[in-house]
Amino acid sequence: MRFLASLLALALVAGCGGNRLDRGDSGVVTRFSSGPISRACLSSDRKARTSRLCGCIQTVANQSLSGSDQRRASRFFEDPQRAHDVWMSKSPSDDAFWERYKVFAARSEQSCRGY
């Protein structure tokens, strides 16, 4: 009996933490991540921010952007003028970053809608 109670308690605890998973309407499991984008999102003053949304956006960032691109993009949350400056820049490296950022933004919008 004690073994069964311990096994039940272990199963309950195992289901409560660790990886944050969510099953959307599609039945696909989405892992929510933490990182520079997620932290910047959560610390922003945007009304729509939630840990689920920011974690979803970070997951897409992990799939779409390098670490240095993520750190650069995270600064856009605190200073939107930076994004505008990069967008308007004529530098080849800024243009390349902006193309990667646009792909990331489109994927985030599609993947994280509803969070």
N, C-alpha and C positions, 0 to 999 in steps of 0.2 A: 504494500500500500504506500509506504514512504517513497519507494522508487517511482511509482506511478505519479505521485504528487510532485516529485522533483522533476520528472520528465515533462509534465504539464507546465510547471512553472518555467522551465527552460524554454519550452516552445513559445510560451507567451512573451517572455523577455526577448527572444530572438526575433519575434515579429514586430517589436516596438521600435527598434532603432537601426543603427548601421546605415546602409545605403537608403537614401530617400527615394522611394519609387512611387510612381503614380501611373495608373492605368487610365488612359484617356478613352474617349468614345471609340477609338479605333481598336482598342485592346492592346496597343503597342505600349510597352513599358518604357517610360522616360526616366532617366537618371538625372537628378538635379545636382549640379556641381557648385563648388565654391571657387572663387578666384578673383582676379582684379576687376573683371566686368561685374560680377555679382556683388562684390563689396561696394563698388562705385554706385551701382544701381540702388542698393539698399540704403546708402547714405544720401541719395539724392532727395530733392524736395518734391518729386513727382507724386501726385496723389495715387496713381495706379500701381505703385510699387508694392510688391509682396515678395516674400521669400520664394514662393513657387515660381513667380514670373522671373525674378532676377536669377534664380537657379537655372531655369530653362534657358534664358538668354546666355548664361555662362556655358551651359552644355553645348549650345550651338557655336559659341566662340571657340570652345576647345576643338571643335570639328573644323572650323573655318579659318581661324587666325593663329599665327604663331604667338608665343609668349610676349615678344616685344610689341607685336601689333595689338595684343590685348591690353597691355599696359598703356600704350599710346591712346587707344580708343577709350579706355576707362576715364581718361582725363576729360573727354567730351561731356561727361555727366556733370562735372563741377564747373566747366567753362565751355559752354556751347560755341563761343567765339572761336575756339581752337578748331572745331570741326569746320566752321565756315572758312577759316584761314587755310586749312588743308585743301578744302574743296576748290578754293579760288587760286591756289598756288599753281605755278607753271612748272614746278620742279618734277622731273621724271620719277623720283622716288616717292614724292607726295602723290603723284598721279597713280602710281602702282599701288600704293597703300589704299588710296581712295577706292580703287576698283575692288580690292579685296574686302574693304569695309562695306561697300554697297552689296556685295554678295552675302556677307554676314548679316547685314541688316534685313535683307529680303528673306533669308532663311529663318532668321529670328522671328520676323513678323508672321511668317507662315507656320512655323513650328510651335510658337508660344501663344498663339491666339487663344483666348479663353482662359488664360491663367491670370 
